[in-house]
Amino acid sequence: MGSVTALRYPSQVSTARVATTHMTEDLFREDSYLRECEAQVTALEPQAIILDRTVFYPMGGGQPGDTGMIHWQGGSVEVVDTQHGEGDAIRHVVAEGAALPEPGQAVRAAIDWDRRYRHMRMHTALHLLGAVLPYGVTGGNISAEKSRLDFDMEDTVDKEAVGQALAQLVAEDRRVACRWITDAELDAQPELVRTLSVQPPKGAGRVRLLEIEGVDLQPCGGTHLKSTGEVGRVRIGKVEKKGRHNRRVNIYLDDPD
């Protein structure tokens, strides 16, 4: 899921690595509920720290990069964004002029969990929305406050009916999990790919799938919940006509006060 420019599937490639100078082990790929980890600084870039392992999700697939803190003995720094770097490196972006740890320094990396968890809820909710509206996806975006999907469709959207269908899928508390398939298996099942503007990457051997039990199965590299019940209350917002064959559907999380 993602905006037209962000639908790059950057994080769905197998964790099998190519030879690079720096490599960051992506702990969030196997457990999106990890909030912090111990790590070591492998390199510094202008306004960015490269670690050997991280719980920080890098921006991609329409999902924003994580924010949080990196702590070390005698100091700490705020991470204001997380991005993909060269090769397999993940860049923990900091403010210009911020104090940085030294290469080789042991650190503790901790994400802003409240923000990440809302992204997980939103991302999983968008997969449910895509199941309710079974059209090709032309774009999308995730944020903690509002998220959207763009659909290749001419039909009007019955907001009340879509909202009820989403609520039902949430109430059913269906299992959510990720698994891997080979490039050949994906080639044999082209219907798994819902995005119309780009295709998942090939050549690494495996592609990561998100599976919502009995509801959805498609390539996705984002962070997700363990069950649909965790999504909570979802409200359908404005439905916008973005062209003859394009409808944009906005969603919100309605948390109790």
QUIGICOR-V751597 format. One record per run of one state. SS is the DSSP state (H for helix, E for strand, C for the rest). FROM is the first residue (numbers start at 1). LEN is the number of residues. Records with the same first field share a line. If there is no record, write none. Layout:
SS=FROM-LEN / FROM-LEN
//
This chain:
C=1-12 / 14-9 / 24-1 / 30-6 / 46-2 / 52-1 / 55-5 / 61-2 / 64-4 / 73-2 / 80-1 / 85-3 / 89-1 / 94-12 / 112-1 / 133-4 / 142-5 / 152-7 / 172-3 / 188-2 / 193-2 / 196-10 / 213-3 / 220-7 / 232-2 / 244-2 / 254-4
E=13-1 / 23-1 / 25-2 / 36-10 / 48-4 / 53-2 / 60-1 / 63-1 / 68-5 / 75-5 / 81-4 / 88-1 / 90-4 / 106-6 / 137-5 / 147-5 / 175-8 / 195-1 / 206-7 / 216-4 / 227-1 / 234-10 / 246-8
H=27-3 / 113-20 / 159-13 / 183-5 / 190-3 / 228-4
//
